[in-house]
Amino acid sequence: MAIGSARWLGLGYFTYFFCYGIYLPFWGVWLKGTGLDAEKIGLLLGCGMVARFVGSLLIASQVKKSFTVDYGAASAGADDLPVRCRFLGG
């Protein structure tokens, strides 16, 4: 089954925010029910946010490196050189 990129991205965002929106509000209540005090619950929730932030920074830098496109080598025709130079800012 092939799925388009827009549909795949939309599905990814939906599942992420759906799961995150369900677990985050009720996880603190559940942790309180297990006997943790408010300070430890806050630290756990904060650590999750920090890990998500740092993970996004690390993953984004790796994705940018692996998907860099060399526009100069993308086309072999000399007639589109002015268009390529304008696109690259030259």
N, C-alpha and C positions, 0 to 999 in steps of 0.2 A: 504494500500500500504506500503510494507516494503522497506526501503531504507538502503543500506549498510553504514557503518560508514565512509568509505573513501569518498563516494559520498556525504553524508550528510555534512561532514567537508568541502569538496570542494565547495559545494553549499553555505554554510555559509560564507566562505571566499569570494566567488565571489560576493554575495549580499552585504556584508559589504563594500568591496573595491569599488564596482560599485556605491553604494549609496554615500559613502564618497567621491569618486572621482568626483561625479557630484555636490554634494551640496557645498563642500569646495571652489572650485574656483569661483563659481558664487554667493555665499552667501554674500561675501564682497562687490561685485558690487551692489547687491540688497540693502544691508544696506546703502551703499553710496547714492543710489538713494532715500532712505527714509529720508536722511538728516543727518545721523550720520557722525561725523568727523573720521579721520583715527585712532586717538588714541582709541576711543571707539570700533571701529571695531576690532582693534588689541587685545584689552582686551577681547572682546567676543570670538574671535578665540582662544586666549591663554587659557581662562577659560575652553573652550571645550577640549583642549588638556590635561590640568591638570586634569580635571574630568575623562577623559578616562584613564589616567595613574593611578590615585588613585583608581578608580573603578576596574581596572585590578588587582591591588595589593590586594584589599580586597576580590574580587571574587576568585582569585587564592588560597589564603590561606584557604578559606572555601571549595573549591573543593578538595584540598589536604587532608584536615581533613576527609572529608566524603568518600573518595575513597582509604583509606589506607588499604592495604592487609596484613594480618598476614600470611607470608609464612610458618612459623613453624606449624601452625594449618591447612594448606591447604592440607596436605597429612598425612595419618595415618600410612603409611608403614615405617618400620624401615630400610628396605634395601636401601632406597634412602637418608638416613641421611647424608652421606658424600657429596652427590650432593647438598643437602639443605645447608649444612654448607659452602661449597665453594661459593654458590650463595649469601649467606648472608655475605660473607667476612670473614668467620671463618676458 
